[in-house]
Amino acid sequence: MKLGPHLHRIGNDIVAAYLVETEEGVTVVDAGLSGHWPELLAELSAMGRSLADVRGLILTHGDTDHIGFAERLRRDHGVPVYVHEADAARARGEVKSKAPFGTFKVGAVASFLMYAGRKGGLRTTYLSEVITVRDGQVLDLPGAPRVIGMPGHSPGSIAVHVPIADAVFVGDALTTRHVLTGRSGPQPAPFTDDPALALASLARIEDLRATWILPGHGTPWNEGAVEAVRRIKAAAQAG
């Protein structure tokens, strides 16, 4: 799905990944589930591109529903995979999240699990090699993506700011569709290690001049960061 001149999404509102396209090639942000591989190929083809044009994959964090096809892209096609140094072990499968399950609705959880099952969510291949990044680093990839540390959901959660795409990719630093309740709109994400820290980290993106706020789960948000953060804080206060 094309969102803008330089911006594409694969997946859906349950699990999504993104592509940034410039003259220099393609940067992929997050790798969804392993079964999103055909969608990656189809989107590249629709763009007039191929896997040979992919210059790098950036992970917003190391959870299994964000690293789906990452190892395949790295191992079989030589695409470097970048992740924050504090989540490198998570992306390699050496550390697992211990976040509580939280409040849920049976229908919403069933939808998430069925979709994840169809898309290979039960067959995650962890990364064998990663390139670690730090807060503030600008990567030498199409779009010159800048790393913004957003600890809370996981220790190494990041946002990725790409000015040419007018976008900030936020992974699970926030969500616009709660996978456990089905509730829509900007709100704190479930399965978060440190909810208070995650809420505080939103200040890192609040002043960014970017129209698109793009989560790993939920509808793309195009009303700017200020309004998104305002709604998330309100949702957190409402419990």
C-alpha positions in Angstrom: 0.0 0.0 0.0 1.4 3.4 -1.0 0.9 6.0 1.7 3.0 8.8 0.1 5.6 9.5 -2.6 8.4 7.8 -0.6 6.3 5.7 1.8 4.7 2.2 1.6 3.1 -0.2 4.0 2.8 -4.0 4.0 0.6 -6.1 6.3 -2.5 -4.5 7.9 -3.8 -2.9 11.0 -3.0 -6.1 13.0 0.7 -6.2 12.1 2.5 -3.9 9.7 5.9 -3.1 8.3 7.0 -0.2 6.1 9.2 0.7 3.1 10.9 4.0 2.4 11.9 4.5 -1.3 14.3 7.1 -2.6 16.5 7.3 -5.7 19.2 5.5 -3.7 17.0 2.4 -3.1 14.7 1.1 -0.4 14.9 1.0 3.4 12.6 -1.4 5.2 11.4 -0.6 8.7 10.4 -3.7 10.7 9.9 -7.2 9.3 6.4 -8.1 10.6 5.8 -11.8 10.5 7.6 -14.4 8.3 4.5 -14.8 6.2 4.7 -11.1 5.1 7.5 -12.1 2.7 5.2 -12.5 -0.3 3.7 -9.1 0.5 7.2 -7.6 0.6 8.0 -9.0 -2.8 4.7 -7.8 -4.3 5.1 -4.3 -2.9 8.6 -4.0 -4.3 7.4 -5.2 -7.6 4.6 -2.7 -7.6 7.2 0.0 -6.9 9.3 -1.2 -9.9 11.9 -2.5 -7.4 13.3 -5.8 -6.3 15.2 -7.2 -3.3 18.4 -6.0 -4.9 17.2 -2.5 -4.2 16.8 -3.0 -0.5 19.8 -1.4 1.3 18.9 -2.1 4.9 16.3 -3.2 7.4 15.8 -1.3 10.6 14.0 -3.0 13.6 12.2 -0.7 16.0 12.7 -3.4 18.6 13.4 -7.1 18.8 10.0 -8.7 19.4 8.9 -11.7 17.3 6.1 -9.8 15.4 8.6 -7.3 14.2 11.5 -9.5 13.1 9.5 -12.0 10.9 11.4 -12.0 7.6 14.5 -10.2 8.9 16.9 -13.2 9.0 15.7 -14.4 5.6 16.4 -11.0 4.1 19.9 -10.8 5.8 20.9 -14.4 5.2 19.7 -15.0 1.7 20.0 -11.5 0.2 22.8 -9.9 2.2 20.7 -7.0 3.6 22.1 -5.6 6.9 19.7 -5.5 9.8 19.9 -2.7 12.3 18.6 -2.8 15.9 19.3 -0.8 19.0 22.2 -2.2 21.1 19.8 -2.8 24.1 17.6 -5.0 22.0 20.2 -6.9 20.1 19.9 -10.0 22.4 16.2 -9.9 22.1 16.4 -9.9 18.3 18.7 -12.9 18.5 16.3 -14.8 20.7 18.6 -14.7 23.7 16.2 -12.6 25.8 12.4 -12.7 25.9 9.9 -10.1 27.0 8.4 -10.7 30.5 5.7 -8.0 30.2 2.3 -9.0 31.7 -0.6 -9.9 29.3 -2.9 -7.2 30.6 -6.6 -6.6 30.0 -8.0 -8.3 26.9 -11.1 -9.2 24.9 -11.5 -12.7 23.6 -12.5 -11.6 20.1 -9.6 -9.2 19.7 -7.0 -11.7 20.9 -8.5 -14.5 18.7 -8.2 -12.2 15.7 -4.6 -11.4 16.5 -3.6 -15.0 17.1 -5.4 -16.3 14.0 -3.8 -13.7 11.8 -0.4 -14.3 13.3 -0.8 -18.0 12.8 -1.7 -17.6 9.2 1.4 -15.4 8.7 3.9 -17.6 10.3 3.9 -16.0 13.7 4.5 -19.4 15.4 7.7 -20.0 13.3 9.9 -17.1 14.1 13.5 -17.3 12.9 15.7 -15.1 15.1 18.6 -13.0 13.8 22.1 -14.6 13.6 23.8 -11.2 13.1 22.7 -7.6 13.7 24.3 -4.2 13.4 23.7 -2.2 16.6 22.7 1.4 16.6 22.4 4.2 19.2 20.1 7.1 20.0 20.7 10.0 17.6 22.5 8.0 15.0 21.7 8.9 11.3 22.1 5.7 9.2 23.6 5.7 5.7 20.5 4.3 4.2 17.9 5.6 1.7 16.0 8.5 3.4 18.8 9.1 6.0 16.8 7.6 8.8 17.5 9.0 12.3 17.4 6.7 15.4 15.4 8.1 18.3 15.6 6.1 21.6 12.2 5.2 22.9 12.8 2.9 25.9 9.9 1.5 27.7 8.2 -1.1 25.5 11.6 -2.8 25.5 14.9 -1.5 26.6 16.0 -0.9 23.0 12.8 0.3 21.5 13.4 3.1 19.0 11.5 5.4 16.7 12.9 6.1 13.2 12.5 9.6 11.8 12.6 9.9 8.0 12.0 13.5 6.9 11.8 12.8 3.2 8.8 10.5 3.9 7.3 13.0 6.5 7.2 10.0 8.8 8.2 8.6 12.2 8.1 4.9 12.5 7.4 4.1 16.2 7.1 0.3 16.4 5.4 -0.5 19.7 6.2 2.8 21.4 2.5 3.4 20.9 -0.3 1.8 19.1 -3.4 2.8 17.2 -5.0 -0.6 17.5 -4.7 -2.5 20.7 -4.2 -6.1 19.8 -5.6 -7.4 23.1 -8.8 -5.2 23.2 -9.4 -4.1 19.6 -9.7 -0.5 20.7 -8.6 2.0 18.1 -6.9 5.3 18.2 -3.5 6.4 19.7 -2.9 4.7 23.0 -0.2 2.9 25.0 0.8 -0.4 23.5 0.3 -3.8 25.3 3.1 -6.1 26.3 5.2 -3.1 27.5 8.1 -3.8 29.9 8.0 -0.4 31.6 4.7 1.5 30.9 5.8 4.6 32.8 9.1 4.9 30.9 7.3 4.3 27.6 4.9 7.2 28.3 7.8 9.4 29.2 9.6 8.5 26.0 6.9 10.0 23.9 8.4 13.4 24.6 11.2 12.3 22.2 8.8 12.5 19.2 6.3 15.1 20.4 8.0 18.1 18.8 8.9 16.4 15.5 7.4 18.0 12.4 6.1 14.8 10.8 2.6 14.1 9.5 2.8 10.3 9.6 3.1 8.4 12.9 3.4 4.8 11.9 3.0 2.0 14.5 3.6 -1.7 14.2 0.0 -2.3 15.0 -2.9 -0.1 13.9 -4.0 2.4 11.3 -1.4 4.8 10.1 -1.8 8.1 11.9 -1.6 11.3 9.8 -2.6 14.0 12.3 0.8 14.7 13.6 2.8 13.8 16.7 1.4 16.4 19.0 -2.1 15.2 18.7 -1.1 11.5 18.9 0.9 12.1 22.1 -2.0 14.1 23.6 -4.4 11.2 23.0 -2.1 8.6 24.3 -1.6 10.5 27.6 -5.3 10.9 27.9 -5.9 7.2 27.3 -3.2 6.3 29.9 -4.8 8.6 32.5 -8.2 7.0 31.8 -6.7 3.6 32.4 
